[in-house]
């Protein structure tokens, strides 16, 4: 029976891990599957905003020779239910049981070694049914209407993805006629993600992914704010405490432990400025070639001018300051030729006077530059990885609060928070990890803005700017050769 009370931070309920073979029989051929929980030494589930399906792994110490006796050959299912004690809502439980209709599917066995005379160890890899389904079917059909309705159709069509899970979607403001050219369902949906425009914001582009609670088809902005533009409430507050506190010093030890971060690191402490310059995150010139009327149009994306067009994790505070970066007194956003892209577009491709996004063709260049920049801000922005006690209610897309105490302020100002890198983050990846009696989660989180705006004196002169020395910036190397030759004849030498 599941435990209803949390005994310690990281406590969990996982009553069984049942492996079903192709005949749904156990080792004795009389049971409905076999419970291998006692053989599992490590259990992992991985969910990601950048992955269309769930995957996971089981590290097994096999004393029953399941590989031969079950047998295991790659078409098995595994069912389990993972939850934090006391969790009753479906949205707080990882339910991959046969009863829910969503067991996982084994697809690979790796790292098989002989631990001792009676035990072999190996790793079983599993994935959700939809990943298999996407590989086995192809979408070859035309669609008309809103982008979100097209995704819903592919998602539930029995000839395509045929998913029975919950899909959390955001309505799109654009509609179009689109032909899916014999693509896997996941590929078709990804293509629609590139064209989707949210109906309640100015953002461009959607994400499609699976969490332990279902699928999502949404813009990144929708994770930061609700449909009215208000910040979404945080799902959890976490902080790193360097000093272990005794039970006597805490009024609520359980709450303290759940909010404590065991370890953290900033994989990227701010945007990789060099890479993002090349990717067009700050400045991007998009040239659209209209095939219908044989015209060209240039649209420049400017990071600082367009940043406030959409909502962000921590408010309208850009992640990089708007000050000069070179002798020409230009800011990092003032170089649209950092990336130049030529894209084709046309009207009347399917009888409608619209462009690539199902709206005015003149908007194609602007939207493309905006989409690229917004994706880069998520993929290459401030990235935080931290390990915490496991809570089964957490999923990718949740907003959390991370309180990072400034190192220099620990003594001087009573633990003031870091002015930029504390604040709100969106979880983009979660690793659910159960080992022995402990349930932990590894979060990868991002933010596309900073908690407090960077202060700048706004001086429009690049520091250290000096007038050019016309004689000192170029030199004919033949002159050095002549000088060296003359000097050698006179009996002295010098290095170049």
N, C-alpha and C positions, 0 to 999 in steps of 0.2 A: 504494500500500500504506500502511496506517495506521502512523503513527509509534508505536513502543512505548516511547519514552523521552521524558520531559518535558525540554525544552530550557530553558524559562523559565516562571516563574509566569504563568498565563494562556494557556499553550500548549494547542492543541486539535487534534482530528482532525475534519475535515468534508470528506470527499473529493469530494462532489458535492451539488448541489441540482437535482433532476430535476423538470421540469415536464411533466405528461402532459395532453394535450388530450382532448377527448371521444372521439377515435378512438385514443388512446394512441399518437400518431405525433409525430415531430419535424418540424422545418421542411422537411426534404427528403422527408418522407412515407415514409422507409425506416427511420428509427430509432425505438426505443421510448422516446418522450419526448425531451426536450432538456435537457442539463445547462446551467443558467444561472448556475452558481456564479461564473464569471468576470465576469458582469454585475451581480452583487449587491454593493452597497456597504455595506449594513447588514442584519443578520439578527436578528430578535427573536422570543422565545417568552415568553408571559406565563402564569403559573399563579398561582392565588389560592385561599385557603381559602373565599372568599366567592363564587366563580364555579364553576358546574357543569362547565365545559369549558375546554380549552386554546384559546387564540387566539395569533396571531402575525402578523408582517409581514415583508415583503421589500422593501427599497428597491432598485430596479433601474435601472441605466443601460442602456437598450435601444438597441443599435446594429443589431439584426436585424429590427426592426419586428415583434416577436412578436405584438403585438396584432392585426395583420392576417394574418400568415403562419402562426401556429400553428393557429388564432387563439385569443385569450384572450377569453372571453365569460361566465365565472362558474361553469362546471362543471368546472374543471380540478382536478387533484390535484397536490400537491407532495410529494416524498419526499426524505428526508435522514437522516443518522445523525451525531449530535454526541456526542463523548466526549473526556474527558481522556486523553492518551496513557498507555497501560498499563492502562486500564480494560477488564476482560473480563467482569465480572458484568453480567447483564442489568439489575440494579437500579442500575448505575453509568453506564448509557448512555441517551441520548435517541434511541430507535430509532423513526423514523417512515418506514420504508422499505416498499416494496411487499412485500418478502420477509417482513417482520414482520406484514403485513396491516393496518398502522395508518398509512397515509399521511395527510397533512392535505389539507383541501379548500379551494380558493380560493373566496371568497364576495364579494370586493369589490376594485375598483381605484380608487385615489384619487390626488390630487396629481399629475396628469399635466401635465407641462410640457415645453417644447422647450428642451433644454439648449444645443444648437447645431444646425447644419445636418444632422448625421448621428446625433444622439443625442436620445432623449427619456427623461425620468426620470419614474417613477411608483412608487407603493407598492401591492404586492399584499398583501391581507389573507387569512389562512387560519384555519381552525378544525378541531377534531377532528370525525370523522364523527358522533359521538353528539349533537353540538349540532344538526346538520341533522336527524338521526333523531328527536330529541325534538320538533322543530317539525312534522314530517310525520306524526306518529302521535298517537293519543289513548288514554288508559287509561280504560276504562269497565267496571269489574269490582269484585266484592266479594272481600275477602280475610279470612282468619281465621288467627290464630296470632301468633307473635312478630313484632315490627316489622322486625327484621333479615331475617327470611325473606320478608316482603312485598317489601322492597327488592330482595333477590336475585332474586325472581321477576320483578319489573318490569324489572330491569337486564338479565336474560338472555333474556327472552321475545322470540321472533322477531316477534311482532306489535307489540311496544312498542319499548324501547330497543335490544334485540338487540345488546348490546355483546359483543365478544370479548376485551376487555381484562381485566386483573386487578382485582378489587374487594377491597380490604382493609377488612374490616368488624369491628365490635365487637358481640358478642351483647347483646341487650336482655333485661331482666328482666320486662318487661310484654308482654302479648299481648292482642289484642282482635279484634273483628269490625269491619271498616272497608269502606265503600263509596267507591270512587274515582269521582267524578262527571264523567267525560269530561274529564280533565285531560291535559296533556302529561306524558310520563314524568318529566321533571325537576320539574315542578310537583307531581306526585303524590309523588315522593320527598321533596321539601321539606316537604310536608304531614306525612309520616311522621317527618321529622326533629324537628318540633315536639312530637311525642308520644313520642319514643323515650326510654327510661330505661335507662341502662347496667346490666348485670347484676352488675358488680363494683365499683360505686361508688354514691354518692348523687347524682351529677350528673343534671341534667335537660336534654334537648335534644341533638341531634347536628348535625354538619356533614357535608355531602356535596359533594365537589369532585373535580376531576381534576388530577393532577400529570403530569409527564413520564414517570412510572413506572407510572401506573394511577390507579384511582379509590379514594376513601376514603369510608366511612360510619362515623363515629366521634364520640365526645364530645371536647370540648377537653381534658378531664382525661386522656384516654388518651394524649395527646401529651406530657403532663407526667410521668406515672408509668405503670408497667406494671400488670398485673392484680393484683400483690401489693402495690401501693402504693409501690413503690420508685422513686426518680427515674430517668427514662430517661437513658442515657448521652448526652453531648453529641456531636453529629456533627462539630463543628469549634470551635476556639477562635480568637477574633479580638480584635485590639486596635488602637487608633489610636496611631501613633508619629509625633510631630510632627517629629522629627529624623531625616533620612535617614542611615542607617548604611552605611559603606563595606563592601565585601566582606571586607576584612581584619579587620573587627571582628566578623564573624559566623562561627560554626562551621557553620551550616547556612543558607545564604542562601536556598535554595528554600523551606524551611519558614517562614522569617521573612517572605518575600514573600507566601506564601499566607495567612498569619495576619494580615497587615497590612491595616488598613482604609484605603482611599484617601481616603474622606470619609464623614462621618456627620452626621446631624441627628436630634434628637428632635422629631418632628412634634407629638407630645403628650408633655410631660415627666411628667405624671401625669394622673389622671382630670380631665376637664373637670367640675369640681364643680357648676357651675351647670346644665349640660346633664344630668349624671347625676342630679342631684336631681330634675329634672323627669321624667326617664325612669324613675325608680323604682329606680335602682341601689342606693341606700342604704336607703331606706324606701319600702314599697309596700303599700298595703292592697288586697287582692283580695276582692271580694264575689262569692260564687258563689250563683247562683239555681238551686236544684234544681227543675226543671220537674215531675219525677215526684211528689215529695211536697210541692211548693209551699213550700219552706223557703229561708231565706237563711242564709249563714254568712260570717263575716269572718275572714280570715287576714292577719296582718301579717308582712311580710318585714323583717328587721332585719339589715343588712349585717354588723355586728360579731358578732352572736350566731350567725349562720349561716355565717360565712366558713370556719370550720374543719370544716364538714360535708363539704367536698370538698377535693381536692388541687390545688395551684397550682404555677406555674412555679418559684418560689423559696422554697417552704415556706410555713408558716402565718403569714406576715407581711402584714397588710392594707396596701393601698396608701394608706390615709389613716388618720390617727390618731384614737383614740377619746377625744377630749376635748371639753369644752363649746364650742358654737359660737354661743351667744346668751345673753341675760340670764336665760333660764329654766333654765340649767345643763344643757340637753339636748345630747346628741351629735348628729352628723349622721345617725345611724341611728334616732334617737328620734322621727322625724316620719313616721309611716306615711302620713299624708295628703298627702305630697309628690306621690304619684300614687295615684289611686283608680281601680280597674278593676272593672267588673261583667262577669262571664262567665256564660253559661248552662251548665248541666250536667244530666245526668239518668241514671237507671238504666234498664236494660232497653230501651235504644234498639235493640239487636239481640239481645234475649233474655238478656243477661248482667247480673248485679247489680254493675255496675262503672260508673265515670265516664269522663271524657274520656281518661284515660291507661290504661284497661284494668285499673285497680286500684281500691281503695276510693274511692268518690266523695267522701268527706270529705277526701281528700288533694289534690283538684283545685286549690284556692286556693293552698295552700302551694307546690305544684309549679310553678304558673304564675308566682308571684312569684319563685321561685328561678330558673326558666328565663330570665325577662326580665333579672334581675340578672346572671346568669352571661354571657349574651350581651353585655350592655352592657360588662362588664369586659373582654371581648376586643375589642369594636368601638371602645370609647372609653377604653381604658386607656393605659398607657405605650406609646408607639409609636416605634420606632427604625427609621430608614432608613439603610442604609449600602451602599457600593460596595466590592466585593472582587474578587480574581482568580477567574475562573470555574473551578468544579469540577463536572463533570457528575453526580456522585453526589448532590449536594444537591437536596432537594425540599421543597415546602411541607409543614409538619408536623414537620420536623426540629427538634431542640433544639440551640441553639448557646450558647456561653459568650462574653460580651462583657466584656472587661476594660477598664473606663474608669478612667483614673487621675485622681484628684481634682486640680483645677487648683491649689489652695493647697498640695497635698502633694507636688508634683513635686520641690521642693527640700527642704522641711522634713522629710519623712518617707520619703524614698527611694522615691517612687512608690506610695504607698498607694492602694488602689482606692476608688472612690466607694462609700460604704457602702450606698446604696439602689439606684442605677441600673446598677451592674455586675451581673454574675451571669447567670442563665439566661434565655433568650428562646426563644419558639417562632416559627419563620418562618411568616408568614401569606401573603406574596406573594413571588414571584421573577420578575425580568426577566432572562432569558438574552440577552445582547447580544454579537454578534460583529461587529466592525468591523476591517477590514484584517487584521492578524495577531494581534489580541488578543481573548480571550474574557473577558468580565466578567459579573458578576452583581450586580444590585441587590436587596438583601433588604429587605423590610418585616417587622419583628419586633415581637412584643408580649410583655408580661408582665403578669400580673394580681395580682402581689404584689411585694414589695421584698426585696432580698437581706438586709437587716438591718432589724429592727423599729424603727420610729420611737420615740425615747425620749420619755417624757412624765412630768411630775410628778404626773399623775392628780388634780390639784386640781379639785374639782367646782364652782368658782366662775368665772364668765365674767370675764375681765380687764376692769377699768374699770367694773364694775357700780356704778351709783349709784342711790339712791332717787329715785323720780319726784318732780319739782317740779310740784305740782298747778296752780300758777298759770302755769308757764312752757311748757306743752305745747299750749295752745290760745289762740286770740285771735280775738275777733269783729272782722272787718275794718271794720264800721261804726264801731267806736270810733276806728280810725285816721282814717277819713274825718272824724269830728267834730273830732278833734284838729287835723287838717290845716287844716280850715276856720277854726277859732278862731285858729290860729297865723297864717294868711294875713291875717286882719283886723288883727292886731297888728303886722304888718310883718315877719315872719320866716317861713322855710319850712324844711322838712327832707324827706329822701327816705324812702320806705317800703322 
